[in-house]
Amino acid sequence: MTDAAHDAARGEAVRVGDLNLWADQKGDPGEAAVLLIAGADSPGFRWTPAIVDRLIEDGFQVIRFDHRDCGRSTRFGADSAYLLDDLVADAVGLLDHYAIDAAHVVGRSMGGMIGQLLALDHADRVLSLTMFGSSPAPGDDRLPGPMDEFVEKMTERLFAGPPRDDDGRVQWLIELDDFMAGSAYPIDADHQAALAAAEIATGWAAETGHGIAVHASPDRLDRLSGISAPTMVIHGTADPVFPPAHGRALATGIDGAILVEVEGLGHEVPDALIEELWPAIQKHLHESARWNA
């Protein structure tokens, strides 16, 4: 597998509507597609070769991309008034650009929310849905909020403000990764630093409109039964952003959904997790393909 930071250099600017999305297509375009949707403020290469290369070796083509307002895609700014529906439209436009009728959708955190809306409002474009550390309803009183310690740390960062030099910004991102990590998987400090440095080098901004989009958009808690795509929910028991109840709500609300709770996993998708869960993910994707045949 190639180095994740070097892998960040791949891609092209794709025109979708009135904006440019930085996207990377790998694998045989004639094969079934997997659309990897990153979390808030995260560029597409945060989906590392640990999953990308495995998918390609398994016979899929893979699409990763930088959301609007992130990485090398068109910038709008932290006060922009777009919604999750706009991010969904971006994803649909990307599928159209690559002439993909329907894809297996894999999303982490906010990417899982976009995946939910794709499965609800564009069901014909979704072969299956896989979500890591996501939620149907951030801020809804029916589900618990983030862990107190995490909120305190994020509040301190907000008031301190981001560093102005690149070395400080790399440490800032590493610190955020540490806040989100659980105890189940050891942190690879070199890998973590390489990803953070690549993120700074490819157009990092301290704030985007993603958080506003998440919280300004209607939640999906009461709509989940409308998702018919085969679904897998992967959630950590130590997730400080979306405690386990969020993953359980997704799995309970979506008929037939598979719930995989990982003891000690935080709000993260470490390479070692992909390696451990790969047989289950692989089975889910292939069984979904047969279901859609």
N, C-alpha and C positions, 0 to 999 in steps of 0.2 A: 504494500500500500504506500502511496506517495505521502510526503509530509503535508500536514494539514495547512500550514502557513504558505508553502509553495503552491498548494492547490488553490489558494485564494486568488491567484493571478488569472485563472481560467475565466472565460465568459465573454459576453458581448452585450452591447446596449440594444435592447429590443423596444421598438416603439409600440406602446399600448395606449390607445386613446390619445390623450394630450400629454402623456409623460413617457419618459424612458425608464425602463426597468433593466437593471443589470442581471442577466440570466446566464446560466451554464447548463447546457444539455450534454449529457455523456451517455455513451452506450449506443446500440443500434436503433435508429429512429423507427425501424419497422417493428420493434418489440413493444410489448405493453409498457405503459408509462407509469412511473411513480413521481408524483409531485411532492417535493419536500418543502414544507412551509415553516419558516423560522419563527421564533418568538419575537416579542416586542423589542425594538432597538437592535435587533441582531441581524447581521448579514447572512446571506445564504450559505457561505462556506463554514458557518458554525455547524452545519451538517458535514461531518468530516468523512474522510475516506473509509472510516470504520463501517459506515452504513452504505455510502455511495458505491464503493468497490464491491461490496458483498452483493448489492442489488444487481449491479451490472454482470457480475460473474454468474448470477442466478438467472440471467436472461431478460432483465428489464432495462429500459432506458430511464434515465434519471434527470429530472429538471430541478435545479435549485435557483433561487433568485433573491436579490435584495429587495425588500419591500420599498414602496415609495417612502421618502423621507429617511432613508437609511442607506448606508454604504455608498455605492456608486449610482444609485437611482436618483430620480428627480427629487429635489428637496422642497419641502413646504414650510417647515418650521414648527416649533413646539406649540404655537398657538393656533395652528390650522384646524379648521372645523370639518374634517372628514370623519367618516364613520367606518365601522367594520364592513359595511356593505360596499364601500368604495374599495377596500382592500380585497374583498371577494371579487369585485368586478375586475380588478387588476389580475387576479389569478386566472379568471375565466379568459381574459384577453390574452394571457400568456399561453394557455392551452390552445386558443385559436391560432396564435402565431405559429406554433409548432405543429398545427394540423392534428391535434390530439382530440379525438371525440370524447374520450372519458379516461380518467386516470385513477390509480390508487393514490389516495391523499394521505400523507403522513404529516402531522403538525405537532409542534411543541408549544405549550403555553398559549399565547395569542394565536399562534398558527393553528392550534387545535380548535379555537373559536371560529376562525375563518373556515376550517374544515367542516365544522358543524353547519355553518350557513351554506356552504357549498352543497352539503348533503341534503339540506332542507329546501333550498331555493333553486338549486341546479342539480337535482338528483340524477339526471341523465348523464352528468359529467363525472360522476363519482362511482368507481368500481368497488372501492372499499375505503374505510376510514380507520386510521390509527392515530391515537392521541397520547402524547407524553405530557404529564404534568399540566393538564388543562382544566378548564372550568366552564360550566354552562351559565354561570351567573355571578361574576365578581361583584361584591358589594351588596348582594341580596341578603337580607336578614335571615333567610332560611338556611344559609350556609355560613360557616365560621370565616372570620376575616384572617388576615395574615398573622403569624405569630408575633407576640409583643416585642420580643427581642429583635426580630427582623425589622419591624416598624421603627423601633428606636434607632437602629443603625442607619436605616435609610433616611430618617429625619436628620440625623447628624450630617450625613453626606449632603443633603439638600442645603442646609445652612452653611456648610463649609464651602460648597461649590467645587467644581472640578479643577484639577491642576491646569496650568497653562503650557507646560512643556510636555513633549511626547513621552519622555521617560516616566513622568508623574502620571500621565494618562494611562500608560500601560499598567502601572501599579494600581491605579484606580479601578480598572477593569478586572484585574486579578483579585482585588479585594472584594468586588461584587460577586465574582464567581465563588469565592470562599464563603461569603454570607449565605449563598443559596445552596451550597453543597451539604449533603448529609454525611453520615459516618460509614456508609456501606462500601464506598469505593475510595481507595487512596487517591490523592490528587497528584497528577504528574505535573510537577512545577514547570519543567521545560516545555512541555506541550502546551500548558496553560499560558505561559509567557509568549510563546510563538503565535498562538491564536490572537492574543491581546494586541501584540505588536502589528500583526497583519490587519487587524480591525482598525487600529489607529491609522495605518498607512493607506487604507482604502476608503477613507471618508467618514470617520467617526464624528458624531455630534453628541454632546452631553444630554440633550433632550430632543425628542421628536414628538409628533402628535399621536403616537401610538397609544399612550396611556389614556389620553383624552378620548380617542376613538373607542377603546375598550369600555370605558365607564359611561360614555354618552350614548352608546348603542343599547337597544333593548336586549334584555337577557333572553336566554333560550331554555330556561328551566322547564317551562310549561309547554315547550314545542318539541322536546326530544323524542316523543313517541312518533313524530313524523319522519324520523330518520330510518330509512329502510336499508341503507347500505350495510353490509357486514362490518361490524365495528369492534376494534380492540382498544381498551383503555389501559394505559400503563401509568401507574401513579406511585409515588414514594410515600412511605409512612412518616417521613421526616420532612416533607415539603413545607418550607416556611412561608411560601407565598399563597399556595392553595392547599390547605390541610386535606387529609385523605377523604373527608366528606365530599369534596368537590368531584374527585374521581368516582366515588361510589354513586353520587347523584347522576353522573353521566351514564355509568353502566346500568343503573337501575332504570333510568328513563328511556334508554334505547333498547328496544326489544332484541333479545338474543346477543347483546354485547358481551364480550369477554373482558373480564376485569383481571388485571395482573397487578397486584400490590407488591411492591418491593420494599422489604424491611430495611430501614435506615437510608433509603434514597431520598435526596433532597429535591430541589427544583433544578434538575440537571439531567443531561443525557450523556454521561461519560462513555467513552469508547468501550470500556469493560462491560457496561450494561448491555450495549448492542451485542457484544460477543456472547454474553450469557443468555440473552433472550432471543438470539438469532433463530434458533430452531422454531420457536413459537411464532415469531414474526413471519418467517418464511412460510410456515404452515398456513397462517392466516391469509397471506397474500395469495397463495396458490389455491386454497379452498375458495376464496372470494372469486378468483378468476373462473373456476369451474361453475360457481353459482351464477356468474354473469354469462356463461357460455350459452 
